Amino acid sequence: MRVLEPAAGDGAFIRRLAEHSISTRVESVLAIELLTLEAAKCRAAVADAPFEGQVVVGSAIPWAVGSTEFFDVAVGNPPFVRYQFVRDEDRISIQRLADRLGISLAGVANLWIPILLGALSRLRPGGVLAFIIPTECFTGISAGAVRQWLSCQVEHLRVDLFPPGSFPNVLQEVMVLSGMRRQVDGMYQPSLRVHQHEAERGARAWSYPIQSETGNWTRYLLTPMQLDALHEAAALPVVKRLNEVAKFEVATVTGANEYFCIDRRTARNYGLDQWTVPLLPKIRHARGLRYRKEDHQETLDSGAKGMLLHFSMELPAPFDFKLSRLYLELGRHEGLPDRYKCRIREPWYRIPFVRPERLMLSKRSHRFPRVVLNEAGVFTTDTIYRGRLMAPHQEREADFTAGFHNSLTLLTAELEGRSFGGGVLELVPSEISRLSVPFIHGFGAQLKHLDGLSRSSGNLDGSENLIDETDGLILCADTGVSPRLMDDLRDARSVLLRRRLDRN
């Protein structure tokens, strides 16, 4: 066997391979390592091994672009480096690699993606792979190129998952990806086998055909029984795809929220009151499911930045007043006119007017996203989406808000969204549009009760009381949701929620 290891580090895999009985089948190893000091350690590991080997000092990406070699095995643990820290020469090579493979790597957010794809492209048909990669491969938008390539080019595709914390020195949740490069072209139904390793229950395994229309692979983390429950619930007449009933959009993009969102004291000190509109600064300031004028008064009284600067053309010019001119000069001193969103505006301080809507939805959340009814008519920035019901359903905002925080909808939020450092869940508008929501006539009658429960729960985003109560009320309504089905939905959401939160 000819073995390829990109980003070989200090040669840890090579040392272990040399000790293993399979080493007698290894003809040679080609190891690639960017760092000179690590490459020297790797070269020492090759020298001690019972097989031939070569260590190339350099980046694995330009190597993959220019190589014509093929290998029987590709293994490794590519570096997890965010794109903003990638060298310029690697960025150029990434585009060349994309051209060579006939795929798009636009928007790739991490270096492990092109390193992995470059290595896999040098596998011969029938060659095998085994890599340690982040579990963001299941969900990340930029990892879509990897998922697409794997589903087209790899058979016997398998992932091994381990409890978060299994590898204490690894800062991200990781999995082992393995498989074999396809040997025959033509029609092929890709599939994925998942092995879940758990300390309490040992290993469990299940398989799924990979559906080409599925953007991410998070649903494959669920057992077949849990996924069946999701399909059963989504098929109920009372359950709608969110984009059938509502539309959520990005709200006001200021380019500098810390400057354009101000508190009452700043407004007073710089004479800015005539250029302000009411703002919900963070979703945590909405304690309930209804954000009323008295709630906004509490937000302002707390000293939060509950005012948004809006220097409208219809209002007096702020440069004509001494105090407001001083505030604008402060912005100039901080370099705001040169920021991207500011410098494309004329003048830089006039943010686009984006009117508020009746619904608000958190962009990022801890345990679950929250929908709040905007009774105070406040504005939001890009940290909170603004939403409205579609024409046939207008005036049913209370039905929508009261029914949103249930196990089915929040399960689909886990499936569609993505998680970041600390287990934060983020949803973009296209992902929100795919959520499944029970839209029950008359359910808005429960909004007052659920609003009070949310306010009394204390930890807001961290409390499950709201979800449990909403689930119970849905069971009591004529929806077709059975207790057994609701339990399965809760279990499925719990699996994904626990994995996400345990990454912290």
N, C-alpha and C positions, 0 to 999 in steps of 0.2 A: 504494500500500500504506500502511496505517496500522500503525505499529510501536509495540509496547509494550516498555519495558525497566524492570522493577522493580529496585530497589536498584542504580541506575545509576552510583553512585560518582562519579568525576570526569569521566565522559563519554567514556571510552576507546573504547567501542564506537561511539558516535555520531561521534567524530572519524574513525574508520576507515571507517564507513559513508559519510561525506561524501566520502571520497577514492575510493570504489569506483564502478565503472560502474553498479552497481545503484541508485545514489542518484537517478538520473533517474526511477525508478519509485516513489520514496518520496513520499507526499503529506504525511505528518506523523509525528512521533515524540512519544510521551508517556513521559517519564522520571520515575521516582519515586526520591527519595533522602532518607534520614532525616537525614543530617548536613548542617547548614547550609553549612559551608565547602566540602564536596564538591559540594553542590548548586549553589553559585555557579560552581564550575569547570565543572560540567555545563552550566549555563546559557550560559556563554561558548562551549562547544563547539557548542551548538544555534545560537547567534547567527552562528557562522562557517559553518554548514552550508547547502547549497543547497536545503533544504526547511524547512517549518514545524516548530515544536517547542514543547513546553511542559514545564517542570520543576515537579513537585509536591514540595514539601518535607514529608516525613512518612513514615510506615511504609507499606509496600506491602500489608500484611495488612488493616488496616481499610479501605484504599482498595478492595481486591478485594471485601470484604464489601458495600460500599455502591455499587459501580459497576454501571451498566447498559450501559456501552460494550462494543463488540466490536472486535477488531483482527484484521488479516490476518497479522501476524507477532509473535511474542514471543521475545525473546532476552535473555540475561543471564548473570550470574555471581553468584548470590545469596550472601549472607554465610553462612559456616559458624560459627554461634554456638550453643554448648551451651545447653540449655534453662534451666539454673540461672542463666544470665546474661541471659535474656530479660526485657524490661520487663513489668510487671504489665498494662499496657494492651494489649500484644501478646498476652498469654496469654488475655485476655478475647476479643480479636478472633479468635484461633485457634479457640476454641470456636464462635464465631458463623460462621466460615468453614466449619467442619466441618458445622454444621447446614445451611448454605446448599447445600453440595455433597452432603449426604446420606451422608457418610462419617464414620468415627471417626478422630479425631486424638489419642485418648487415648494417653498414653505417648510422644508425639513427643519426640525427644531433641535435635533441632537445628532452628534457625530456617530453614534453606534449604528444608525440606519444605513448610511452609505458604506461603512466598513463591512457590515454584515452582507449587504447586497453585493458588494464587490467580491467578497470571498465566495459567496454562493454561486456567482456567475462563473467562477473558475472550477466548479465541480463538474466532473464528467457525468453523463447520464448513468444512473445507477450508483453514483457516489453518495456518501452519507454525510450528514451534518449533525453537530451538537454544539449549541451555543448557550451561554448564560446571557440573557437580555432582560431589560426591565419589563414588567407586566404592562407598562403603558403601551406595549405593542398591541394589546387587545383594544385599547380605547383611543389612543392619540390620533388626531387628524393627520399629522405628518407621518405617522407610522402606517397610514393607509397604503403607501407604496409597498411596504413590506408585506402586509396582508395580501395584497393583490398578487405580488410575485410568488409568495408561498402557495397560494391557492392554485396558481396556474402551473408552477414548476416543480412542486414537491408532493410526493405521495408518502404514505405512512407517516403523515404529519402528526406530531405528538407534542404536548406540553406537560411538564411536570411542575406542579404548584406546591409550595411549601408554606407553612404558617408564617405570617409576618414576624420578624425577629429571629428567624432561624439562622440568619447570618448577621450577627450583631455589628460587624464592621462595614456592612453594606448600607448605604444611605437611602437606597430605593428598594422597593419590593421587586424581587427578581424571580425568573422562572427559567427552566431548562427547555429549550426548543430543539427538537430533533426530527429527522426525517430522511428521505432519500430523493435525490434528483430524478425526476420522471425520465423514463427510458423511451416511451412511445408517444408520439404526437397524436393529435386527434381528440375526439370527444372524451371527456373525463369528468367524473363527479368527484370533486375534492372533498375530503373529510378531515375531521380533526378529532383526535383522541385526547381526552383530558385525564390526567392522573392527579388526584388530590391527595397529598400526604398529610395526615393529621395525627397528632400524638395520641389523641383519645381513641380514634376509630381506625387507625392505621391508614392504609391506602384505599381509595375508592376510585373507580374509573368509569367513564362513559364516553360515547362517541356521538358526533353530529355530522351530517353533511353540511358543508359550508355553502350558505346561500349567497349568491353573487350580489343580491340586492341589499344585503346587510352591510351597513357602513362599518360598524365596529364588531368585535367578537365578544363583547362582555356577556352576551346571553349564553355563550357556551360555557361559562363558569357555573351556570345553574344545572342541576340534575334534570334529566328528561321529565320527571314528574313535575318539577317546579316550572319548567318551560311550558308544559302542557296546561298548567293552571293559568299561566299568563295568556296563552292563546284562547282558552275557554272564556276568560273574563273579557278579553278584548272583543270577542264575538257577540257579547250581550248587546241587545238593542239600546240599552240605556248608556252604554259606554261609547264615547266618541273619540276620534283622534282630535287632538286639541285644535289643529288648524281648521277643523270643520266648524268650530264654534267661536274661536277667538284668535286674535293676532297680537303678538308681543314684539316690540321693536326696541332698539337702542334709544335711549332718551337723550338728553342734552350732553353733547361732547364739548367740554370747555377747553381741553388741552392743558389745564392746570387747576384741578379741583381745589387744591389747597389755597389758591389765590382767589378764585371766583366764587367759592363757597365761604361765606363769612358768618360770624356770630353777631349778636346784637351790639356788643361793645365796639367791634370794629366798624359797624355801620354808623354808630353814633360818633366815634372818634374822627372818622373821615367824612362825615356828612353824606353818607351813601344811601340813606333810606329811600329817596325817590327813585333809585335805580335798582331796587331789590324786588324779588318775587319770593313767595314762600317755598321752602325746599325741605324735602325729607332727605337728610344727609346720608343716613345708613338705615338698612332695614331693621336693625335692632332698636331704633327709636320708635318703631311701630310695635307696641307691645301686644296689641290684639290683631284681629282680622279686619278691623275697621280703623282707619286713621281719620279722626275727627278734628275739628278746629281746636277743641280743648286739648287734644293730644299734641297738636303742633305748638300750642301755647306752652305746654310742659317742656317740649323739646327746646324752645327758645329760652325758657327760664332756666334750663339746666346748663346753659352756656354752650350748647352744641351749635354747629354751623348750620343753622336752619334758614338761611337766606342765600339766594342766588343772585349774583350781579347780572343785570340785564340792561346794558347801555343802548336802549332802543333809539332808533333814528327819530322817533316821535317825541322823545324826551329831551330836555335841555342837554347841551354838550357838556360832559363832565370836565373838560379842560377849562371851562369858563368859571369854575369855582375853585377856590384855593385848596380846600381840604381834599376834594375828590381828585384834583390835579396832582396833589401830593401822593395819593394812593396809586395813581397811574404811573407816576414817576418811580414809585417803589417797585412796581411790576417791571418797568424798563430796567431798573438796576439789577433785578433778579434774572434778567435775560429772557423774559417771557416772549417778547416779540420775535425771538429767533427759534422758539419751539415750533415743531412741525404744524400742529393744529392752529397755532396762533399766527404764524408767519404767512399762512395761505389765506388769512382773512384781512379785510381792509375796512376799518382799522383793526388792529390785532386784538383789541379788547372787546369788540362787539361779537359776542357768541351768537350762533344761530338760534333763532327762536323755535323751540320745539314745545308745542302746547302739551299740558298734562292730559292724561287719560284717566278713566275711572278705575282701572286696575293697575296694580304694581306688583312686580315679581322680582325677588332677589336674584342677582346674577350669580353670586357665590354663596355657599351655605356650608354649615357644619353637618348637622344630621339630616336636614331636608330643606328644600327651597320653600319659601312662603309666598303666598298670594295675599295681598291686602287690598281692601276696597278703599279707594281714595275719596273719602267724603269731604276732606278739607280742600280738595282741588290744588294740592301742592305739586311742585315740579320735582323732577328727579334728574340726577346725572347718569352717566353710563354705568354706575354701580347697581342701579335698579332699573329694570325694564319697565316701560309703560305698555299697557295693553288695553284692548277694547274688544267687545263682543262683535261678531259679524252681524250684518243687517238683520237676518231672520231672528236673531236671539237677543237683540238689544233690550235693555230693561231687565235682563235676567242676571245681572252681575252678582246679586246676592246668592242665587242658586249656584253659580260657578264658584264663588269664593268659599261658600260653606262646604261644598263637596270636594274641594281640591286636595285637602290634606288627608288622603286615604292611602292604604297600602298598595293598591294597584297603581295609582298615579305616581307615587313616590318610588315604586319599583321601576317603573319605566324611566323615571328621572335618573336612577342609578345606571340603567342600561344605556341611555342615550348620552348622558353627561360624561365629563372627564374629571379626574381628580389630580390635584397637584400637591405640593409640599404640605405636610401636616394632615393630609387626607381631605383637603377642601374639595367640595364638589362644585363644578362650574358648568353652566348651561349657556349655550349661545342660541339665538333665535331659531335657527334651523333645527336644533335639537329640541327646543321647547315645542315646536310645531308638531313633533312626532309623539308627544306624550299621550297616554290614554287617560281620559277623564270621565268619570261618571257625571252625566249632566241631567239632573233629576228635577222635574217640574215640582215646584213648591218646596224644594229643599232649603231655599233661602230663609224659610221660617226658623231654621235652626241656627241662623247666623248669630243672633244675639247671644244665645247660649254658648256657642263655640267661641265667640269673641271673648266672653267673660272667662271661659276656661283658659284660653290662651293668655289672657292678662294675669290670671292667678297662678299660672304654671311656673312663673319665676324665671326659669332658665330659657324661656322662649325656644330658640332653635335647638336646644339640647333636650327638651322634654318630649316624651312619647305620648303624654296624656291626650293631646289634641288628636293624634292619629288614632289612638285606641277608641276615643269617643266617636270620631267621624266614622270609623269602621263599623262600630256598633249601630249607629244611626242608619247607615246604608243597609245593614242587614235587616233592620226593622222596616225599611221602605220596600216597595214592590219593585225590586230591581233584578231579580233572578240570581243574585249572589247568595250562595249557600254558605253556612258556617264552615264547611269543609274547604270550600274554595277560598274563602277569606283567610283561613289558617295557612293554606298553601302559599298564598300571596305574601302573607306576613313572613313566613319562613324564607321565601325566596329573597325578599328585600333584606331580611336580616343577614343572609349570607353575604350579599354584596356590600351592605353597610358596614358589617364587621371587618371585611377585608380592607375597605377604604379607610376606616378610622384607625385600624391597627397599624397602618403605615406610619402613623405619627409616633 
